Amino acid sequence: MELIERVDIDEKEVRRFVESNPGGNLFQMPEFLKVLDRTKDYEGNWAGLRESGELVGSVLFYDIKDKTPVPGFSVTRRIVMGGPLVKGENQQEVEERIKELLDHVVNAGKKPLFVEVRNLSDLSSDAKAFESCGFEFEDHLNFLFDITEGEEGLMRQMTSSGRRMVKKSLSGNLRVSSAKDISEVDSFYQILHGSYEAKGIPIADISLFRACFDVLGDSHCKFLLAKDQSDNIIAGRLELIGAGSMYDWYAAALPEALSLRPNELLVWSAFQEAIRTGLARFDFGGAGRPDEKYGVREFKEKFGGERVNFGRYILITKRLTMQLASKGYELKKKMRSRPS
């Protein structure tokens, strides 16, 4: 079995492999790698496995460089979204290929602070492969929706308060449209940046969002924007599309506009867009740890769907640095959340 690195990637072959894999998703496609190449403080990478001339494994991973409260000091974390993807004749073969790809992810280039595999499907049958590479499982919830049920089916599975809020948003004076140019993407980012800044949460550079708009195009990316009667953008959601699914990635609204229910309107509009596009699944992009109170989860669960716990696999490679970075991050959050 041959390990292939990014320099030898065959994009068409990888795209076919990802799209044909049951766990295939946009985050493992070559198009997303191009987005990462244009994003500040992100570095994308890829590796594959070939046997008898056939691609049997693929993993896209990327490093994110985060600033810390210590001036001039940054840390790097390594992320795998929805991978590795492999195929094999039996479970032993599948696990062996997962382990080989994970070993490469962990040891490629400069050692990161930690490696995090964010599961987008059920990988419980492959747990031994991850554990043998030193990864630990962490619970992490999500909500999935069967888009083939159509509008009536999606509305029916909502809670009563969810239906009420969606209907209220539909009867208001807001309208939803896709970003028509990069200036509207920038306007959405300003809202997003303000929301993350207020919560003390790191936010990706604006170059990530511009790259999504420029590289992925309308077929793989939707910036859904809620506008008021004066055509001002008051909220938005970034939806990524690939391998039959829509992934709800980033969302934010102006605090003063929340009473107009733009978030509910945008989620319903995302459902409608997924239906129009002929997709099978809507992935709500995560709902936090089950043992922690999480306002985002409370919002998302109003829409119903299937609650799943695919979880995440974590491998900490620098434990002392990780402890210091975590303490610094929590201190930063507390400082920002203090009343002025």
C-alpha positions in Angstrom: 0.0 0.0 0.0 1.4 3.4 -1.0 1.0 6.6 0.9 0.4 9.6 -1.4 1.0 13.2 -0.2 -0.5 16.4 -1.5 2.1 17.0 -4.1 0.8 14.0 -6.0 -2.9 14.6 -5.5 -5.2 13.8 -8.4 -8.2 16.1 -7.7 -10.7 14.4 -10.0 -9.8 11.0 -8.5 -10.2 12.4 -4.9 -13.5 14.1 -5.8 -14.9 10.8 -7.1 -13.7 8.9 -4.1 -15.2 11.4 -1.6 -18.5 11.6 -3.5 -18.8 7.8 -3.6 -17.9 7.2 0.0 -20.9 6.9 2.5 -19.2 9.4 4.8 -18.2 11.8 2.0 -18.5 15.6 2.6 -17.4 18.9 1.3 -14.7 19.3 4.0 -12.8 16.3 2.4 -13.1 17.6 -1.2 -10.3 19.3 -3.2 -12.4 22.4 -3.5 -12.2 22.9 0.3 -8.4 22.5 0.1 -8.3 25.5 -2.3 -10.4 27.5 0.2 -7.8 26.8 2.9 -4.9 27.8 0.6 -6.4 31.3 0.5 -7.1 31.7 4.2 -4.9 33.6 6.6 -3.4 31.5 9.4 -4.8 28.3 7.9 -2.7 25.6 6.2 -4.4 22.8 4.3 -2.9 19.4 3.6 -4.0 16.1 2.2 -2.9 12.4 2.1 -4.2 9.3 0.4 -3.6 5.6 0.2 -3.3 3.7 -3.1 -3.4 0.0 -3.5 -3.0 -1.8 -6.9 -3.5 1.5 -8.6 -6.7 2.3 -6.8 -7.4 5.1 -4.3 -8.5 3.4 -1.1 -8.1 6.1 1.5 -8.2 9.9 1.6 -7.9 12.5 4.4 -7.9 16.3 4.2 -6.6 18.1 7.3 -5.6 21.6 8.2 -3.7 23.6 10.8 -5.1 26.7 12.4 -2.7 29.2 14.0 -4.4 30.9 17.0 -3.1 33.9 18.9 -2.9 33.7 22.7 -3.1 36.3 25.4 0.7 36.3 25.5 2.0 38.8 22.9 3.9 37.2 20.1 3.0 33.7 21.2 0.6 31.5 19.1 -0.4 27.9 19.1 -1.4 25.6 16.2 -4.2 23.1 16.3 -4.9 20.5 13.6 -8.4 19.7 12.4 -9.9 16.8 10.4 -13.5 17.5 9.4 -15.5 14.4 8.4 -12.5 12.1 7.8 -10.5 10.0 7.2 -12.4 8.3 4.4 -11.4 4.8 3.5 -12.8 1.6 1.9 -11.9 -2.0 2.5 -13.0 -5.6 2.0 -13.4 -6.1 5.8 -13.3 -4.2 9.1 -9.7 -5.1 9.7 -8.7 -3.7 6.4 -10.7 -0.5 7.1 -9.1 0.0 10.5 -5.6 -0.6 9.2 -6.1 2.1 6.5 -7.6 4.5 9.0 -4.6 4.0 11.3 -2.1 4.6 8.5 -3.8 7.9 7.5 -4.2 9.0 11.2 -0.5 8.3 11.8 0.4 10.6 8.9 -2.0 13.3 10.1 -0.5 13.3 13.6 3.2 13.4 12.4 3.0 15.6 9.3 5.1 18.7 9.5 5.5 20.7 12.8 3.7 19.1 15.7 0.5 20.9 16.6 -0.9 21.5 20.1 -3.6 18.9 19.5 -5.3 17.0 16.7 -9.1 17.0 16.6 -11.2 14.7 14.3 -14.7 16.1 14.1 -17.0 13.3 13.1 -19.8 14.0 10.6 -21.1 10.5 10.6 -21.1 7.5 13.0 -17.6 6.1 13.3 -18.2 4.0 16.4 -17.3 0.8 14.5 -13.9 2.3 13.9 -13.2 3.3 17.5 -10.3 0.8 17.9 -8.4 2.4 15.0 -8.6 5.8 16.7 -7.8 4.5 20.2 -4.7 2.6 18.9 -3.4 5.9 17.6 -3.8 7.6 21.0 -7.0 9.4 20.3 -9.7 9.8 23.0 -13.4 10.1 22.3 -15.4 13.1 23.5 -19.2 13.4 23.3 -20.4 16.1 21.0 -24.0 16.4 19.8 -25.6 17.4 16.5 -28.9 17.5 14.8 -29.5 16.0 11.3 -32.5 16.5 9.1 -33.9 14.4 6.3 -34.6 17.0 3.6 -36.5 14.6 1.5 -39.4 14.9 3.9 -40.1 18.3 2.3 -41.4 21.5 3.9 -44.5 19.9 5.5 -42.5 17.1 7.1 -39.8 19.5 8.3 -42.4 21.9 9.8 -44.2 19.0 11.5 -41.2 17.8 13.4 -40.5 21.2 15.0 -41.5 21.9 18.6 -44.6 24.1 18.9 -42.4 27.0 19.9 -40.2 26.4 16.9 -43.2 26.4 14.5 -44.5 29.6 16.1 -41.2 31.4 15.8 -40.7 30.3 12.1 -44.3 31.5 11.2 -43.7 34.8 13.0 -40.5 35.3 11.1 -42.3 34.5 7.8 -45.0 37.0 8.5 -42.6 39.9 9.3 -40.9 42.4 7.0 -37.6 40.6 6.5 -36.5 39.1 3.3 -33.7 36.5 2.6 -31.4 36.5 -0.3 -28.0 35.0 -1.2 -24.9 37.3 -1.1 -24.6 38.8 -4.5 -21.1 40.1 -4.2 -18.1 40.1 -1.9 -19.2 43.3 -0.2 -22.2 41.5 1.2 -20.0 38.7 2.4 -17.9 41.4 4.2 -21.0 42.8 5.8 -22.0 39.4 7.1 -18.5 38.9 8.5 -18.7 42.2 10.4 -21.8 40.9 12.2 -20.2 37.5 12.8 -16.9 39.1 14.1 -18.9 41.3 16.5 -20.8 38.3 17.9 -17.7 36.1 18.4 -15.7 39.1 19.9 -18.4 39.7 22.4 -18.3 36.1 23.5 -14.5 35.9 23.6 -14.4 33.2 20.9 -11.7 33.1 18.3 -13.0 33.8 14.8 -11.4 32.9 11.5 -10.0 35.7 9.4 -12.2 37.3 6.8 -10.1 35.7 4.1 -11.8 32.3 4.8 -15.2 33.7 4.0 -14.1 35.5 0.9 -12.4 32.3 -0.3 -15.6 30.3 0.2 -17.5 32.9 -1.9 -14.8 33.0 -4.6 -13.7 29.4 -4.8 -16.7 27.3 -3.9 -19.2 29.3 -5.9 -23.0 29.0 -5.8 -23.0 25.2 -6.2 -21.0 24.5 -3.0 -21.7 27.6 -0.9 -24.6 29.8 0.1 -24.3 33.0 2.2 -28.0 33.4 3.2 -28.6 37.0 4.4 -31.6 38.4 6.2 -32.4 42.1 5.3 -34.7 44.6 6.8 -37.0 47.0 4.9 -34.1 49.4 4.3 -32.1 46.5 2.7 -29.7 46.4 5.6 -28.1 43.1 6.4 -29.1 42.1 10.0 -28.2 38.4 10.1 -26.7 35.7 8.0 -25.7 32.0 7.8 -23.0 30.3 5.8 -24.1 27.0 4.3 -21.7 24.6 2.6 -23.0 22.1 0.1 -21.4 18.8 -1.0 -21.9 15.1 -1.4 -25.7 15.5 -1.1 -25.7 17.4 2.2 -25.9 21.0 3.4 -23.7 21.9 6.3 -24.7 24.9 8.6 -21.2 26.3 9.3 -21.4 29.9 10.6 -24.3 32.1 11.8 -24.8 35.5 13.5 -27.3 38.3 13.9 -27.3 41.8 15.2 -28.4 41.7 18.9 -30.9 44.5 18.3 -32.6 42.6 15.5 -33.2 39.3 17.4 -36.8 40.2 18.2 -37.5 40.0 14.4 -36.5 36.4 14.5 -34.0 36.5 11.6 -32.2 33.3 12.8 -35.4 31.3 12.6 -36.2 32.7 9.2 -32.7 31.9 7.9 -32.8 28.3 9.1 -36.1 27.8 7.4 -34.7 29.4 4.2 -31.7 27.0 4.4 -34.2 24.1 4.6 -36.0 25.5 1.5 -32.7 26.0 -0.4 -31.7 22.4 0.4 -35.0 21.1 -0.9 -34.7 23.2 -4.1 -31.2 21.9 -4.6 -32.3 18.3 -4.3 -30.1 17.5 -1.3 -30.8 14.6 1.1 -29.5 15.9 4.4 -29.1 19.1 6.4 -26.4 19.0 9.1 -26.9 21.6 11.8 -23.2 22.0 12.4 -22.9 20.8 16.0 -24.8 21.3 19.3 -22.1 21.2 21.9 -21.2 18.7 24.7 -24.2 17.0 26.3 -22.9 17.8 29.9 -22.7 21.5 29.3 -25.5 24.1 29.0 -25.4 25.5 25.5 -27.7 28.2 24.2 -27.1 27.3 20.6 -28.3 23.7 21.2 -31.5 25.1 22.8 -32.1 27.1 19.6 -31.4 24.3 17.3 -33.5 21.6 19.1 -36.6 23.6 18.4 -36.4 22.6 14.8 -36.5 18.9 15.6 -34.4 16.6 13.5 -32.5 13.5 14.6 -30.3 14.2 17.7 -27.0 12.3 17.3 -23.8 12.0 19.2 -21.1 11.3 16.6 -18.6 13.0 18.9 -15.0 13.9 18.3 -11.6 12.3 18.7 -8.9 14.3 20.4 -5.1 13.6 20.6 -3.2 16.1 22.7 0.4 16.2 21.7 1.6 19.0 24.0 -0.2 18.6 27.3 1.5 21.3 29.3 1.2 23.9 26.5 -2.5 22.8 26.2 -3.2 23.4 29.8 -1.6 26.9 29.7 -3.4 27.8 26.4 -6.7 26.6 27.9 -6.3 28.8 31.0 -5.3 31.8 28.9 -8.4 31.3 26.7 -10.7 31.1 29.7 -9.1 34.2 31.2 -9.6 36.1 27.9 -13.3 35.1 27.8 -13.8 36.3 31.4 -12.1 39.6 30.6 -14.3 40.2 27.6 -17.5 39.3 29.3 -17.0 41.8 32.2 -19.6 44.6 32.2 -18.1 47.8 30.9 
